[in-house]
Amino acid sequence: MRLVQLRQGEQRRVALVEEPRLRLLSGADSIYELANAAIHEGDAFSALVQRSLTAETLDYDAVYAGRSPWHLLPPIDHPAQPACCFVTGTGLTFLGSARDRDAMHDVSKGEPTDSMRMFQWGVAEGKPAPGAIGVAPEWFYKGNGTILRAQGEPLLVPPYAEDGGEEAEVAACYIIAPNGEPYRLGMAAGNEFSDHVCEKKNYLYLAGSKLRTCSLGPELVVDPAFDSVPGTVSLRRDGRVFWTRDIRAGEEEMCHSLANLEHHHFKFELNRRAGDVHVHFLGAGLLSFGEGIHLRDGDVMEIQFDGFGRPLSNPVQYASSAEYRPLKVHTFS
């Protein structure tokens, strides 16, 4: 089951993907509202979706291409309070990511870097037996719901940034029930866009390099297979693909189990606040930056995973460096 969220002016709708059409739902104008209703009624989310289907359909090709008055939204959000959507992630979950990160650090002493040590901990203790707790992964905060972008929307390289590069990942999407228990709604393709030039200077700059816009979608996949998921990531410049690679997501490709990542995210009480939404990026196995690619203004990043619907495509947009000036903080007298 794959769902999208749509907007036309101030009106929102949710739709079920029935290629090449989108079948609109009634009774809720957001996936957030649908999920809360399912929790309140004690019903299966997928069953509630089926009962909410209408006879109304839209041409998905027109919506996806931007030719319709209806526009795609990120496939999950907190409609009323975007700041109550937490966007986070884990790194060093894939061998490729560990190699790229390790290459950013000083290896002149011939000793494993902190990144490689953390990755090795994951290999050794990231997939514990059922009922056991494994080693904690790297965890980072990326922002709140205001940074989420939809299919086709630009990802911004702000004036204070030194670069912007794609990170093709799968993101898991959650809602916290009134009793504080997390529910996984599904997963979506994601671009966890980051500043790798900044990060390469010193890995302690990682936190700041992550505070950027990122994208999800276009579709939320309810209960997808997540063992070994093939995909592709491509970069286009002036309408032509200039770099593309095959990629894989899924637990078989990772040194941590999904259950272990979820435990270490939701063990924090702050991450179990009733009514909040969580978007958690699960890690990238390959970066174009690791092959010396620097994206330019207008380059388009495209990411697709098998079983996750249509590709997620976003252009890079550089802000003018002239906008970057010392920030003045006001004081009270």
C-alpha positions in Angstrom: 0.0 0.0 0.0 1.4 3.4 -1.1 -0.1 6.7 -0.1 0.5 10.3 -1.2 -0.5 13.7 0.3 -1.7 16.5 -1.9 -2.5 20.2 -1.8 -4.5 22.5 -3.9 -4.5 26.0 -2.5 -5.6 25.6 1.2 -7.2 22.2 0.5 -5.4 19.0 1.4 -6.2 15.4 0.5 -4.7 11.9 0.9 -4.7 9.4 -2.0 -3.9 5.8 -2.5 -1.6 5.0 -5.4 -3.3 2.9 -8.1 -1.0 3.5 -11.0 -1.6 5.4 -13.2 -4.2 7.0 -11.0 -4.5 8.4 -7.5 -7.6 7.4 -5.6 -8.7 10.0 -3.1 -9.7 9.3 0.4 -12.4 10.9 2.5 -12.7 11.6 6.2 -9.1 12.8 6.7 -7.0 15.4 4.9 -3.6 14.1 6.1 -1.9 10.8 6.9 -1.3 12.2 10.4 -5.1 12.5 10.9 -5.7 9.0 9.5 -3.0 7.5 11.8 -4.5 9.1 14.8 -7.9 7.8 13.9 -6.6 4.3 13.5 -4.9 4.5 17.0 -8.1 5.9 18.6 -10.3 3.3 17.0 -7.9 0.4 17.6 -8.1 -0.4 13.9 -5.6 -1.5 11.4 -4.2 1.5 9.5 -4.5 -0.3 6.1 -8.1 -1.3 6.8 -9.0 2.3 7.7 -7.5 3.4 4.4 -9.6 0.9 2.5 -12.8 2.0 4.1 -12.0 5.7 3.3 -11.5 5.2 -0.4 -13.8 7.2 -2.7 -14.6 7.1 -6.4 -12.6 10.2 -7.1 -9.3 9.8 -8.9 -6.6 12.0 -10.3 -4.1 11.5 -13.1 -0.9 10.7 -11.3 1.3 11.6 -14.3 -0.1 15.1 -14.3 0.3 15.6 -10.6 3.8 14.1 -10.6 4.9 16.3 -13.5 3.5 19.5 -12.0 0.8 19.9 -14.6 -2.1 19.5 -12.2 -3.6 22.1 -9.8 -2.9 19.4 -7.2 0.7 19.4 -5.9 2.5 16.6 -4.0 3.4 17.2 -0.4 5.9 15.2 1.7 4.2 11.9 2.4 4.2 12.6 6.1 4.1 15.8 8.1 2.5 17.3 11.2 -0.1 19.6 9.5 -0.9 21.9 12.4 2.5 22.2 14.0 5.5 21.5 11.8 7.9 22.0 14.7 6.3 18.9 16.3 7.8 16.8 13.5 11.3 15.7 14.4 13.7 14.9 11.5 16.7 12.8 12.6 18.9 10.0 11.4 21.6 7.5 12.0 24.9 7.3 10.2 27.6 4.7 9.7 25.0 2.0 9.2 26.4 0.9 5.8 29.9 -0.1 4.8 30.0 2.5 2.1 29.1 5.3 4.4 31.8 4.2 6.8 34.4 4.3 4.1 33.3 7.7 2.9 33.4 9.1 6.4 36.7 7.4 7.2 38.2 9.1 4.1 37.2 12.5 5.5 39.2 12.0 8.7 42.9 12.0 9.5 44.3 8.5 8.9 48.0 9.6 9.0 48.6 7.9 12.4 47.6 4.5 10.9 45.0 4.0 13.6 41.2 3.5 13.1 39.3 6.7 13.1 36.4 7.3 15.5 34.0 6.8 12.6 35.5 3.4 11.8 35.5 2.4 15.4 31.8 3.2 15.7 31.1 1.3 12.5 33.0 -1.7 13.8 31.0 -1.6 17.0 27.9 -1.8 14.9 29.2 -4.8 13.0 29.9 -6.6 16.3 26.9 -5.6 18.3 24.3 -3.9 16.0 22.1 -6.8 15.4 21.3 -8.2 18.9 19.3 -11.3 19.5 15.5 -10.8 20.0 14.9 -9.3 23.4 18.4 -8.0 23.8 19.7 -4.4 23.3 22.6 -3.8 20.9 25.2 -1.1 20.7 23.9 2.4 20.1 24.4 3.8 16.5 25.5 7.3 15.6 22.5 9.6 16.0 22.0 13.1 14.6 19.3 15.8 14.7 18.5 17.2 11.2 15.7 19.7 12.0 11.9 19.8 12.3 9.1 19.5 9.8 9.8 23.0 8.3 12.9 21.5 6.5 11.0 18.7 4.7 10.6 19.2 0.9 8.4 17.2 -1.5 9.0 15.7 -4.9 10.2 18.3 -7.3 11.0 21.0 -4.8 14.5 22.5 -4.6 16.9 21.6 -1.8 18.7 24.7 -0.6 22.4 25.3 -0.1 22.2 28.2 2.3 24.6 31.2 2.1 26.7 29.9 5.1 27.1 26.4 3.6 30.2 25.3 1.7 28.5 22.6 -0.3 25.3 20.5 -0.8 25.3 16.8 -1.7 22.7 14.0 -2.0 22.4 11.2 0.5 20.1 8.6 -1.0 18.3 6.8 1.9 15.2 5.2 3.1 13.5 7.1 5.9 11.1 5.5 8.4 8.1 7.5 9.5 6.5 7.3 12.9 3.7 8.9 15.1 3.6 8.9 18.9 0.3 7.6 20.3 -1.4 9.4 23.2 0.1 6.8 25.7 3.6 7.7 24.4 4.1 4.5 22.3 5.7 4.9 18.9 3.9 3.5 15.8 5.8 3.1 12.5 3.5 4.3 9.7 5.7 3.2 6.9 8.8 4.2 4.9 9.7 6.5 2.1 12.5 7.2 -0.2 14.6 10.2 1.0 17.4 12.5 0.2 19.1 13.4 3.4 20.9 16.4 1.8 24.0 17.5 3.7 27.1 19.7 3.6 30.0 17.2 3.1 32.7 19.9 2.6 31.9 21.3 6.0 31.9 17.9 7.6 35.2 16.9 6.0 37.0 19.8 7.7 36.4 18.1 11.0 33.9 15.4 11.9 32.9 17.5 14.9 31.2 19.8 12.4 28.8 16.9 11.6 26.0 18.4 13.6 26.0 21.7 11.8 26.5 20.1 8.4 23.2 18.2 8.8 21.0 21.2 9.5 19.7 21.5 6.0 16.5 21.0 3.9 15.9 17.4 2.9 13.2 15.6 0.9 10.9 12.6 1.2 8.6 10.8 -1.2 6.7 11.1 -3.2 5.0 8.0 -1.6 4.7 6.6 1.9 4.9 2.8 1.7 3.0 1.0 4.4 4.8 -2.0 5.8 7.3 -2.4 2.9 9.8 -5.2 2.5 13.1 -4.0 4.0 15.5 -6.8 3.8 17.6 -5.9 0.7 16.1 -3.1 -1.4 17.8 -2.3 -4.7 17.7 1.2 -6.1 19.5 3.8 -8.2 20.7 7.4 -7.6 21.4 9.7 -10.5 22.5 13.2 -11.1 21.5 15.3 -14.0 23.1 18.6 -15.3 21.5 20.6 -18.1 19.1 17.7 -18.7 21.7 15.0 -19.0 22.7 12.3 -16.5 26.3 12.8 -15.7 26.6 10.3 -12.8 24.6 7.3 -11.7 25.1 4.3 -9.4 23.2 1.3 -8.3 22.5 1.3 -4.5 20.9 -0.9 -1.9 19.0 -0.2 1.3 17.7 -2.7 3.9 18.7 -4.6 6.9 20.8 -7.1 5.0 23.0 -4.2 3.8 23.3 -2.7 7.3 25.3 -3.4 10.4 22.4 -2.5 12.7 18.9 -4.1 12.7 15.9 -1.8 12.3 14.7 -2.8 15.7 18.0 -1.7 17.3 17.9 1.6 15.5 14.3 2.2 16.7 15.1 1.2 20.3 18.0 3.7 20.5 15.9 6.5 18.9 12.9 6.0 21.0 14.7 5.2 24.3 14.9 9.0 24.8 11.7 10.2 26.6 11.7 13.4 24.5 11.2 11.3 21.4 8.1 9.7 22.8 6.0 12.8 23.3 2.4 12.2 22.5 1.2 13.5 19.1 4.7 14.1 17.6 5.8 12.8 14.2 9.3 11.4 13.6 11.1 11.0 10.3 14.2 9.0 10.8 16.8 8.5 8.0 18.3 5.1 8.1 21.7 5.7 6.4 23.3 6.0 3.0 25.6 3.4 1.4 27.1 5.7 -1.2 27.7 9.4 -1.8 28.6 11.1 -5.1 30.8 13.4 -2.9 32.9 10.3 -2.1 33.8 10.1 -5.8 34.8 13.8 -6.0 31.4 15.1 -7.3 30.4 18.7 -6.3 26.9 19.6 -7.2 26.1 22.9 -9.0 23.1 25.2 -8.9 20.4 23.6 -10.9 21.7 20.0 -10.8 18.9 17.5 -10.3 19.2 14.6 -7.9 17.0 11.5 -8.5 16.6 8.6 -6.1 14.5 5.5 -6.5 14.1 2.3 -4.5 12.3 -0.8 -5.8 8.9 -1.1 -4.2 8.9 2.5 -3.1 7.0 4.0 -5.9 8.0 6.8 -8.3 11.4 8.4 -8.1 12.2 11.3 -5.8 13.7 14.1 -7.8 14.9 17.5 -6.4 17.0 20.3 -7.9 19.9 21.9 -6.0 19.4 25.6 -5.3 22.3 27.7 -4.1 21.5 30.8 -2.1 23.5 34.0 -3.0 26.6 34.3 -0.8 25.8 38.1 -0.7 23.0 37.2 1.7 25.5 36.0 4.3 26.2 38.7 6.8 27.0 38.8 10.6 23.8 38.1 12.5 22.8 40.7 15.1 21.3 39.5 18.3 19.1 42.1 20.1 19.2 42.6 23.8 16.7 43.9 26.3 17.7 47.0 28.3 
